[in-house]
Amino acid sequence: MVLTRRAAKANKSIIRWLPNEILISVMLDVSRPGLIALCMTSRLMRNIATALLYRTVSLSNVPQIKAFLRTMKQRSSLSSPLSRHIRRFSITDDEKPDLKLSPTIVKAINSIFSQLSNLRFLELLIDEAIEFTDMLQHAYFPNLTSFEYTIEPQTSALLPLFLNRHPTLDDLTLAQRHPIERLDPVHLPNLKCYSGPACFVPSLTLDRGCISWVCLMWYQRDLNVELPLLHLGRTTSPRSIIAIFPCDVLTESTILGGVGTHLPHVRALQFRKITGNTPISHAETLEIAAHLKKLSCLSTLDFFGDDDYGPVEHDTAADCETIKLWGKACKSLHSIVLNGAMWKRVHGRWVLK
């Protein structure tokens, strides 16, 4: 057999003899333009680069979504459809907060979901009211580990059905634009991280000790601090807690009191205010010190204000006394962030970093 010059050169190429696993490892660091260029070099490179190009699909505007749906439709009849490559799929409205999707587009997206058999990460955090009813009712992703979703009141009752079909989830992020009613029980035995409304926590049936990190958000119309913390204390023991709350109706002291009562073994605690940036009063400082005595394992304590309201005026000397008071109340504390400054305990003394 006589080989052409080009074929002979290709036959000698080291790429021809390298295992695909090594080629994939090398190409994981290649940019998207680079992967597109590689698609034009050979059939082998095209097959590998195509799989990597579609491993993550991130859409944030209508033209992108339409182009994606068009491509998926064109390639759906092939022996190797693009949908089998997708591991991470997200639709967000970061670029345009008022993302509006027509019912036809939403229906097309729902039809795509049924093809994503290898999906592991699904992110649907959209401010606009978009109801993925068919997905919540019927979709099943056998390998799904992470789900991020904006709850809509009209379809909130369907959310537990979807979650209970996916016990593989270990990371759950929920957002809400409007108040929601108490949901049916949800059992997620592998859940390790939860971020979302505090009012949803009592609906979670958890295996003992499974959750290690939670971010709880309290809203104006749902300010029950005790119930979600009590539920977490009975079923699990997260090492790290972030509390996000409206500072005009809740205080750090109130939340810390609940944590001290129900989750005394927490190691990291962070407070983030929204709708304001009021300073911690002297009375609250003393209350916080009293609550800190219950937290024998706490190592990190952070207080953050709402960035939209600018920094809080403060006195560094007064802050130092506050830090000493809290450090005395909680011997395990090693780091505190207060009024934008970080304090560290070094050889028994608190120093400003």
Rosetta blueprint (number, residue, H / E / L):
1 M L
2 V L
3 L L
4 T L
5 R H
6 R H
7 A H
8 A H
9 K H
10 A H
11 N H
12 K H
13 S L
14 I H
15 I H
16 R H
17 W L
18 L L
19 P L
20 N H
21 E H
22 I H
23 L H
24 I H
25 S H
26 V H
27 M H
28 L L
29 D L
30 V L
31 S L
32 R H
33 P H
34 G H
35 L H
36 I H
37 A H
38 L H
39 C L
40 M L
41 T L
42 S L
43 R H
44 L H
45 M H
46 R H
47 N H
48 I H
49 A H
50 T H
51 A H
52 L H
53 L H
54 Y L
55 R L
56 T E
57 V E
58 S E
59 L E
60 S L
61 N L
62 V H
63 P H
64 Q H
65 I H
66 K H
67 A H
68 F H
69 L H
70 R H
71 T H
72 M H
73 K H
74 Q H
75 R H
76 S L
77 S L
78 L L
79 S L
80 S L
81 P L
82 L H
83 S H
84 R H
85 H H
86 I L
87 R L
88 R E
89 F E
90 S E
91 I E
92 T E
93 D L
94 D L
95 E L
96 K L
97 P L
98 D L
99 L L
100 K L
101 L L
102 S L
103 P H
104 T H
105 I H
106 V H
107 K H
108 A H
109 I H
110 N H
111 S H
112 I H
113 F H
114 S L
115 Q L
116 L L
117 S L
118 N L
119 L L
120 R L
121 F E
122 L E
123 E E
124 L E
125 L E
126 I L
127 D L
128 E L
129 A L
130 I L
131 E L
132 F L
133 T H
134 D H
135 M H
136 L H
137 Q H
138 H H
139 A L
140 Y L
141 F L
142 P L
143 N L
144 L L
145 T L
146 S E
147 F E
148 E E
149 Y E
150 T E
151 I E
152 E L
153 P H
154 Q H
155 T H
156 S H
157 A H
158 L H
159 L H
160 P H
161 L H
162 F H
163 L H
164 N H
165 R L
166 H L
167 P L
168 T L
169 L L
170 D L
171 D E
172 L E
173 T E
174 L E
175 A E
176 Q E
177 R L
178 H L
179 P L
180 I L
181 E L
182 R L
183 L L
184 D L
185 P L
186 V E
187 H E
188 L L
189 P L
190 N L
191 L L
192 K L
193 C E
194 Y E
195 S E
196 G E
197 P E
198 A H
199 C H
200 F H
201 V H
202 P H
203 S H
204 L E
205 T E
206 L L
207 D L
208 R L
209 G L
210 C L
211 I L
212 S L
213 W E
214 V E
215 C E
216 L E
217 M E
218 W L
219 Y E
220 Q L
221 R L
222 D E
223 L L
224 N L
225 V L
226 E H
227 L H
228 P H
229 L H
230 L H
231 H H
232 L H
233 G H
234 R H
235 T H
236 T L
237 S L
238 P L
239 R L
240 S E
241 I E
242 I E
243 A E
244 I E
245 F E
246 P E
247 C L
248 D L
249 V L
250 L L
251 T L
252 E H
253 S H
254 T H
255 I H
256 L H
257 G H
258 G H
259 V H
260 G H
261 T H
262 H H
263 L L
264 P L
265 H L
266 V L
267 R L
268 A E
269 L E
270 Q E
271 F E
272 R E
273 K E
274 I E
275 T L
276 G L
277 N L
278 T L
279 P L
280 I L
281 S L
282 H H
283 A H
284 E H
285 T H
286 L H
287 E H
288 I H
289 A H
290 A H
291 H H
292 L H
293 K L
294 K L
295 L L
296 S L
297 C L
298 L L
299 S L
300 T E
301 L E
302 D E
303 F E
304 F E
305 G L
306 D L
307 D H
308 D H
309 Y H
310 G L
311 P L
312 V L
313 E L
314 H L
315 D L
316 T H
317 A H
318 A H
319 D H
320 C H
321 E H
322 T H
323 I H
324 K H
325 L H
326 W H
327 G H
328 K H
329 A H
330 C L
331 K L
332 S L
333 L L
334 H L
335 S E
336 I E
337 V E
338 L E
339 N L
340 G L
341 A E
342 M E
343 W E
344 K E
345 R E
346 V E
347 H L
348 G L
349 R E
350 W E
351 V E
352 L E
353 K L
